[in-house]
Amino acid sequence: MGALPVFRWRLAPDGYATRRQLRALGLRPGGQPVAAQLERPRRRRGPLVAYLYRVDLAVPVRPMTRARRAALERANRARRTCPSCRRDAGYVIPAALGTCVPCAFPDPDGSEGSTQ
């Protein structure tokens, strides 16, 4: 088995695409192996590498079913729910805080939401 072909940034031939480019076309790799690499030179560290897949072997993305949509909504709701106060914060709880911002930084004088 030989090494992968390596192309310079923006010089990959037609017929190859990254995962993101495949998704924009409504496709996914579908279990195919990586077909090539794309290298973008960087000054300080090594090159930035992106993997390329063959477009002709890609398969359509799976459609979103009712059950998958419900599972995704439950997962996103769990990421927005504060474990301390159990309220929906309206945003994804930052992992660094572990709780919603009002629980992480309580107002010392107890006046929540007042402006001066």
C-alpha positions in Angstrom: 0.0 0.0 0.0 1.5 3.3 -1.1 1.6 6.7 0.5 -1.3 9.2 0.0 -0.9 11.8 -2.7 -0.2 15.2 -1.2 -1.4 18.4 -2.9 -0.6 22.0 -2.1 -3.2 24.3 -0.7 -5.9 25.2 -3.4 -4.2 22.9 -6.0 -6.1 19.7 -5.5 -7.6 18.3 -8.8 -11.3 18.0 -9.4 -12.9 15.0 -8.0 -11.5 15.4 -4.4 -13.2 17.2 -1.5 -12.9 17.6 2.2 -15.6 16.5 4.6 -17.0 20.0 4.8 -17.1 20.4 1.1 -18.8 17.0 0.7 -21.4 18.1 3.3 -22.1 21.3 1.4 -22.9 19.0 -1.6 -25.2 16.9 0.5 -22.7 14.0 0.6 -20.7 12.1 3.1 -17.6 9.9 2.8 -19.6 6.7 3.3 -16.8 4.6 4.8 -14.3 5.2 2.0 -10.6 5.6 3.1 -8.8 9.0 2.8 -7.8 9.4 -0.8 -5.3 12.3 -0.5 -4.0 15.0 1.7 -4.0 18.8 1.3 -1.2 20.7 2.9 -1.2 24.4 3.8 2.2 25.7 4.7 2.7 27.5 8.0 5.7 29.4 9.2 6.3 28.3 12.8 4.8 24.9 13.1 4.5 22.1 10.6 2.0 22.2 7.7 -1.7 22.2 8.3 -3.2 19.0 6.8 -6.7 18.4 5.5 -7.9 15.0 4.3 -9.5 14.6 0.9 -12.1 12.1 -0.2 -13.2 11.1 -3.7 -16.5 12.7 -4.7 -17.5 9.9 -7.0 -17.4 7.4 -4.1 -19.3 9.6 -1.7 -22.9 8.7 -0.7 -25.8 11.0 0.1 -26.2 12.1 3.8 -28.8 10.2 5.8 -32.1 12.1 6.1 -33.1 13.6 9.4 -35.8 11.4 10.9 -38.3 12.5 13.6 -36.5 10.3 16.1 -33.1 11.8 15.3 -34.5 15.3 15.5 -36.0 14.6 18.9 -32.8 13.1 20.2 -30.8 16.1 19.0 -33.3 18.5 20.6 -33.0 16.6 23.9 -29.2 16.7 23.8 -29.2 20.4 23.1 -31.7 21.1 25.9 -29.4 19.2 28.3 -26.5 21.3 27.3 -28.5 24.5 28.0 -29.9 23.3 31.4 -28.0 24.6 34.4 -27.2 21.7 36.9 -27.4 24.1 39.9 -30.7 25.9 39.3 -32.2 23.5 36.7 -33.3 26.4 34.4 -32.8 26.6 30.7 -30.1 29.3 30.3 -31.0 30.0 26.7 -27.4 29.3 25.7 -25.0 26.3 25.9 -23.5 26.2 29.4 -19.7 26.9 29.2 -17.7 23.8 30.2 -15.3 26.1 32.1 -18.0 27.3 34.4 -20.1 24.2 34.6 -23.2 26.3 35.5 -25.1 29.2 34.1 -23.5 32.7 34.4 -25.8 33.9 37.2 -25.1 30.7 39.3 -21.3 31.0 38.6 -21.2 34.7 39.5 -24.0 35.5 41.9 -24.8 39.1 42.5 -23.4 40.0 46.0 -26.2 42.6 46.8 -29.0 40.2 45.5 -30.4 42.7 43.0 -30.7 40.5 39.9 -31.0 42.3 36.6 -31.0 45.9 37.9 -29.0 48.5 36.1 -27.8 51.8 37.5 
